Amino acid sequence: MTTPRDVIKHPKIKNPVETLANTRHEFGEHGGVNMSIEASTTFTAMHPNVLTEMFHGERGPDQGGCYLYGRHFNPTVYNLSRQLAALEGTEAAYCTASGMAAIAGTLFQLCNSGDHIVSANTVYGGTYALLNDFLPAKAGITTTLVDITDLAAVEAAITPRTRVIYAESIANPTLRVADIPALADIAHRHGLKLVIDNTFSPLILSPKQLGADIVVHSMTKFIGGASDHIAGAICADKAFILELMDLHQGSLMLLGPTMDPQVAFNINLRIAHLPLRMAEHGRRAQAFAERLQELGLAVTYPGLPEHPDHEMITALHCADYGFGGILTLDLGTEELADQLMDMLQNDYRFGYMAVSLGYFDTLMSCSGSTTSSEMTDEDKQAAGISPGLVRMSVGFTGTTEQRWRQLRGALERLGFVNAAPRSGPVGTERIAS
């Protein structure tokens, strides 16, 4: 079984930006430096036989540059998909209308009624509801939720009907890190597909390089970067992407979670500066985590040596981008968590109380009552999601020191840390009341 130590001995982690740079070097339709937006819902065939050949799968974007219908393939969306494939090091990719569409489309394609999934017990609440509630009731597909860091438990949960092992590269919201090489080894020994949600760690972790079969993203988050578009992506081998778009049994083709070409164009403009954004998200999150830890607070962040998976992620990640832009702070109770977030938003303008993540401003939520609220109390307890767990997606507006003074000031007012000597007048970081 592959271990992090093996990865250190045999380094294979490549910076995805190098491949991405080559993929992006193409011209728009009329020679523009940006790709063109193709807004057509349907496409012309120059000869009758071409339409027939497209319907039979004999022609397509990679076979003669032929397009059929916008729900099938669209040139602008296809262009963005090629960039996502380069980003994740897969043969192909396709972009969807949301992250949940990417997850659901992938699982519907891999599983039939009566099949079984082994999943991490700490996943986004919407994913939990899909696995625990929707798929069993609507499709007869069942899931066993396990501690994904317990490899023996993962293997023990596999049955003859298991088709997929599913995990998040960095778990939402506990920030436990999946041992992707070890999970890939288990999956492939049992003839299963390993599906990894890499939403929290684009560029930081490359699941395909580490052995995963399929990588999904909510591009609404870090890849989009501005919280203005809902979008998703599935990155896999070419055969699987074509299967998703099959006219008879393709889950994306038939369920229709189509990305709008204008959305694809807008997200394309964000890809080039994704490396800069991820590096700065990570730099600030690391700084805040270290300072919170120095104050003796219950902070969790993969970049801290005390994190249970720090050694592993250090071996597996691309060091150019740090350890991610998400940290958690456990205040013990939901009441205290709410008080802290209220102060930070309304008294200090530190960030916003909002779900989602990857925005250029800091976003804060109490996970147990928001993005993990679909989970039962028992499952939240098993996953280690306490009532007072505050998830912070650390932004990069303002200066690091300004934002730190605001965060520390709110913690002082709540009595979590002692008041520090100030160089300026007390309250200068608060909004005048």
C-alpha positions in Angstrom: 0.0 0.0 0.0 1.3 3.4 -1.0 2.2 5.7 2.0 3.2 9.3 2.2 6.8 8.1 2.8 6.8 6.4 -0.5 5.7 9.6 -2.2 8.6 11.4 -0.6 11.0 8.7 -1.9 9.6 8.8 -5.4 8.4 12.4 -6.0 5.9 12.7 -8.9 3.9 15.8 -8.0 4.1 18.2 -10.9 2.9 21.8 -10.9 -0.4 21.8 -12.9 0.2 25.3 -14.0 2.9 24.2 -16.5 0.4 22.0 -18.4 -2.3 24.6 -18.1 -0.1 27.3 -19.7 0.3 25.2 -22.8 -3.4 24.4 -23.0 -4.4 28.0 -22.8 -2.2 29.1 -25.7 -4.9 29.4 -28.4 -6.7 32.2 -30.2 -10.3 33.4 -30.2 -12.4 32.9 -33.4 -11.2 36.2 -34.9 -7.7 36.2 -33.5 -8.6 37.6 -30.1 -6.5 36.8 -27.1 -9.6 35.6 -25.3 -11.7 32.6 -26.4 -14.9 33.4 -28.3 -18.4 32.9 -26.8 -20.5 30.5 -28.8 -24.1 31.2 -27.8 -25.8 28.9 -30.2 -28.0 26.1 -28.8 -27.8 24.1 -32.0 -25.1 23.7 -34.7 -25.2 23.4 -38.5 -24.0 20.4 -40.4 -22.7 21.1 -43.9 -24.0 17.8 -45.2 -26.8 15.5 -44.1 -24.6 12.5 -43.4 -22.6 14.6 -40.8 -25.7 14.8 -38.6 -26.2 11.1 -38.7 -22.6 10.4 -37.9 -22.8 12.8 -34.9 -25.8 11.0 -33.6 -24.0 7.7 -33.9 -21.0 9.0 -32.0 -18.7 8.9 -35.1 -18.1 12.6 -35.1 -17.7 15.2 -32.3 -15.5 18.0 -31.1 -12.4 15.8 -31.3 -13.6 14.1 -34.5 -13.8 16.6 -37.2 -14.6 19.6 -34.9 -18.3 18.8 -35.1 -20.9 20.1 -32.6 -24.5 18.9 -32.4 -26.5 20.6 -29.6 -25.6 22.8 -26.7 -26.7 20.2 -24.1 -24.3 17.7 -25.7 -21.1 19.8 -26.3 -20.7 23.6 -26.7 -17.4 25.0 -28.0 -16.9 27.6 -25.3 -17.7 25.1 -22.5 -15.6 22.5 -24.2 -12.6 25.0 -24.2 -13.0 25.5 -20.5 -13.3 21.8 -20.0 -9.9 21.3 -21.7 -8.4 23.7 -19.2 -9.8 21.8 -16.3 -8.4 18.6 -17.7 -5.0 20.3 -17.9 -5.4 21.6 -14.3 -6.1 18.1 -13.0 -3.9 16.1 -15.3 -6.7 14.1 -16.8 -7.3 13.1 -20.5 -10.5 15.0 -20.6 -13.1 16.9 -18.6 -16.5 18.5 -18.9 -18.1 21.4 -17.1 -21.5 21.3 -15.5 -24.0 23.8 -14.1 -23.0 23.2 -10.5 -20.7 21.2 -8.3 -23.6 19.0 -7.2 -24.4 18.3 -10.8 -20.8 17.1 -11.3 -21.0 14.8 -8.2 -24.5 13.5 -9.0 -23.7 13.0 -12.7 -20.6 11.0 -11.9 -22.2 8.7 -9.3 -25.3 8.1 -11.5 -22.9 7.1 -14.4 -20.9 4.8 -12.2 -23.7 3.1 -10.3 -26.9 1.3 -11.1 -29.8 0.4 -8.9 -28.7 -2.0 -6.2 -25.1 -0.8 -6.3 -23.1 0.5 -3.3 -20.8 3.4 -2.5 -18.2 3.6 0.3 -17.9 7.3 1.2 -16.1 9.5 3.7 -18.4 10.3 6.6 -17.2 13.9 6.5 -18.4 15.5 3.3 -20.3 18.6 2.2 -23.9 18.5 3.6 -25.4 18.4 0.1 -23.2 15.5 -0.8 -24.3 13.8 2.4 -27.9 14.3 1.5 -27.4 12.9 -2.0 -25.6 9.8 -0.7 -27.6 9.2 2.5 -31.1 10.3 1.5 -31.7 10.9 -2.2 -29.8 8.0 -3.9 -31.3 5.2 -1.7 -34.9 6.5 -2.1 -34.8 7.5 -5.8 -32.3 5.1 -7.3 -31.8 2.2 -4.9 -28.1 3.1 -4.6 -26.8 2.8 -1.0 -23.8 4.2 0.8 -21.8 3.2 3.8 -20.2 6.3 5.5 -16.8 5.6 7.1 -13.9 7.5 8.6 -11.9 7.9 5.4 -8.7 8.2 7.4 -9.3 4.6 8.8 -8.1 2.6 5.8 -9.1 -0.7 7.4 -12.6 0.6 7.9 -12.7 1.7 4.3 -11.7 -1.8 3.0 -14.0 -3.5 5.5 -17.0 -1.6 4.1 -16.6 -2.9 0.6 -19.2 -5.3 -0.6 -19.7 -7.3 -3.9 -22.0 -4.5 -5.0 -19.6 -1.6 -4.2 -18.6 0.4 -7.3 -17.1 3.6 -5.9 -15.0 4.9 -3.1 -15.8 8.6 -2.6 -13.9 11.2 -0.6 -13.0 14.9 -0.5 -9.3 15.6 -0.8 -9.6 18.0 2.2 -12.8 17.3 4.1 -15.5 19.8 4.6 -15.5 21.1 7.3 -13.1 19.1 9.5 -10.1 19.5 7.1 -8.9 15.9 7.5 -6.9 15.0 4.4 -7.6 11.9 2.4 -4.7 9.5 1.8 -5.4 9.4 -1.9 -2.6 7.0 -2.9 -3.7 4.5 -0.3 -7.4 4.9 -1.2 -6.5 4.4 -4.9 -4.6 1.2 -4.0 -7.7 -0.2 -2.1 -10.1 0.9 -4.9 -8.1 -0.6 -7.7 -7.4 -3.9 -5.9 -11.2 -4.3 -5.6 -12.0 -3.1 -9.2 -13.6 0.1 -7.9 -13.4 3.7 -9.1 -11.9 6.3 -6.7 -13.8 9.6 -7.0 -12.2 12.7 -5.3 -13.9 16.0 -4.7 -11.0 18.5 -5.0 -13.0 21.7 -4.4 -11.0 22.8 -1.3 -7.6 22.3 -2.9 -7.2 23.1 -6.7 -3.5 23.2 -7.6 -2.6 22.2 -4.0 -3.5 18.6 -4.5 -3.6 16.7 -7.8 -5.7 13.6 -7.1 -5.2 12.1 -10.6 -1.4 12.2 -10.1 -1.9 10.5 -6.8 -4.1 7.6 -8.2 -7.7 8.8 -8.3 -9.8 7.9 -11.3 -12.2 10.8 -11.4 -11.9 14.3 -9.9 -14.9 16.6 -9.4 -15.0 20.3 -8.5 -17.4 22.9 -7.4 -16.0 25.7 -9.5 -18.3 28.0 -7.6 -15.6 28.2 -5.0 -11.8 28.8 -5.5 -11.7 28.3 -9.2 -14.4 30.9 -9.8 -13.1 33.1 -7.1 -15.7 35.8 -7.1 -18.9 34.0 -5.8 -20.7 35.1 -8.9 -21.2 31.9 -10.8 -22.5 28.4 -9.9 -20.4 25.8 -11.8 -18.9 22.4 -11.6 -16.5 20.1 -13.4 -15.8 16.4 -13.9 -12.2 15.5 -14.8 -11.5 11.9 -16.0 -10.3 9.8 -18.9 -11.8 10.5 -22.3 -13.9 7.3 -22.3 -15.7 8.3 -19.2 -16.4 11.8 -20.3 -17.8 10.5 -23.6 -19.9 8.0 -21.6 -21.4 10.9 -19.6 -22.4 12.5 -22.9 -23.8 9.4 -24.5 -27.2 10.0 -26.2 -28.7 6.9 -24.7 -27.3 6.5 -21.2 -25.2 9.6 -20.5 -26.1 11.1 -17.2 -25.0 14.6 -18.2 -26.6 14.4 -21.6 -29.9 13.1 -20.4 -30.3 14.9 -17.0 -29.1 18.1 -18.6 -27.1 20.1 -16.0 -25.7 22.2 -18.8 -23.2 25.0 -18.2 -24.1 28.3 -20.0 -21.3 29.4 -22.4 -21.2 32.9 -20.9 -20.5 31.3 -17.5 -17.7 29.2 -19.1 -16.2 32.3 -20.7 -16.2 34.2 -17.4 -14.7 31.4 -15.5 -12.1 31.0 -18.2 -10.9 34.6 -17.4 -10.3 33.5 -13.7 -8.1 30.4 -14.5 -5.0 32.4 -15.3 -4.8 34.0 -11.9 -5.9 31.0 -9.9 -2.3 30.2 -8.9 -1.8 33.7 -7.5 -5.1 33.6 -5.6 -4.5 30.1 -4.1 -1.0 31.1 -3.0 -2.3 34.2 -1.2 -5.3 32.4 0.3 -2.9 29.8 1.7 -0.3 32.4 2.9 -2.9 34.3 5.0 -4.7 31.2 6.3 -1.3 29.8 7.5 -0.5 33.1 9.2 -3.8 33.3 11.0 -3.7 29.6 12.0 -0.2 30.0 13.5 -1.2 33.1 15.5 -4.5 31.5 16.7 -2.6 28.5 17.8 -0.1 30.7 19.7 -3.0 32.1 21.6 -4.0 28.6 22.7 -7.2 28.4 20.6 -8.7 25.3 19.1 -7.7 26.0 15.5 -7.4 23.4 12.8 -5.4 23.9 9.6 -3.5 21.3 7.5 -0.4 23.6 7.5 0.1 23.3 11.2 2.5 20.6 12.3 0.0 19.5 14.9 -2.6 18.7 12.3 -3.1 14.9 12.3 -2.5 14.8 8.5 0.2 17.4 8.2 3.0 15.0 7.4 0.9 13.3 4.7 -0.3 16.5 3.0 3.3 17.9 3.1 4.3 14.8 1.1 1.4 14.9 -1.3 0.8 18.6 -2.1 2.4 21.1 -4.5 4.3 23.3 -2.1 4.0 26.4 -4.4 0.4 26.9 -3.1 0.6 26.2 0.6 -2.0 24.2 2.5 -5.3 25.9 1.4 -7.4 28.8 2.3 -9.7 27.2 4.9 -9.3 27.0 8.6 -11.6 26.2 11.4 -11.9 27.6 14.9 -13.9 25.7 17.5 -15.5 28.0 20.1 -17.3 25.2 21.8 -20.9 26.3 21.5 -23.1 27.6 18.6 -23.9 30.7 20.7 -20.3 31.7 21.0 -19.6 30.9 17.3 -22.5 33.2 16.3 -21.3 36.0 18.6 -17.9 35.9 17.1 -19.1 35.9 13.5 -21.6 38.7 14.3 -18.8 40.9 15.7 -16.4 40.1 12.9 -19.0 41.1 10.2 -20.9 43.9 11.8 -18.4 45.5 14.2 -15.1 44.9 12.4 -15.9 44.3 8.7 -13.5 41.4 8.9 -15.6 39.3 6.5 -19.1 38.0 5.8 -21.4 35.5 7.4 -22.2 33.4 4.4 -21.9 29.9 3.2 -19.6 28.9 0.3 -15.9 29.6 0.2 -13.1 30.7 -2.1 -14.2 34.3 -2.3 -11.8 37.2 -2.3 -13.2 38.4 1.1 -13.3 36.1 4.1 -16.5 34.0 4.4 -17.6 32.6 7.8 -20.2 30.0 8.8 -21.0 27.7 11.7 -20.8 24.4 9.9 -23.0 22.3 12.1 -26.0 24.6 11.7 -25.4 25.5 8.0 -23.4 23.6 5.4 -23.5 20.3 7.4 -27.0 20.8 8.7 -28.3 17.9 6.5 -26.4 15.5 8.7 -27.9 13.8 11.7 -26.6 14.8 15.1 -25.1 11.3 15.4 -23.3 11.6 12.0 -22.0 15.1 12.9 -20.7 13.8 16.1 -19.0 10.8 14.4 -17.5 13.2 11.8 -16.1 15.5 14.6 -18.3 18.5 13.7 -18.9 20.3 16.9 -21.8 22.8 17.4 -19.3 25.7 17.8 -17.1 24.9 14.8 -16.6 28.1 12.7 -15.3 27.5 9.2 -13.4 30.4 7.7 -12.5 30.8 4.1 -9.7 33.3 4.4 -9.8 36.1 1.8 -7.1 38.4 0.7 -8.7 41.9 0.8 -7.1 44.4 3.2 -3.8 43.7 4.7 -2.9 40.6 6.7 -2.1 42.7 9.8 -5.3 44.7 9.5 -7.4 41.5 9.3 -5.5 40.0 12.2 -6.1 43.0 14.5 -9.8 42.7 13.7 -9.9 39.0 14.4 -7.9 39.3 17.6 -10.1 42.2 18.7 -13.2 40.2 18.5 -11.7 37.3 20.3 -10.6 39.7 23.1 -14.1 41.0 23.5 -15.4 37.5 23.9 -12.8 36.7 26.5 -10.9 34.1 24.5 -7.6 36.0 24.7 -6.1 38.7 26.9 -6.1 42.2 25.6 -2.9 43.1 23.7 -1.1 46.4 23.9 -2.2 48.7 21.1 -0.1 51.1 19.1 -3.2 53.2 18.2 -6.4 54.3 19.9 -8.6 51.5 21.2 -11.3 50.6 18.7 -9.7 51.9 15.6 -10.5 48.6 13.8 -14.2 48.8 14.7 -17.0 50.5 12.9 -18.1 53.7 14.6 -21.5 53.0 16.3 
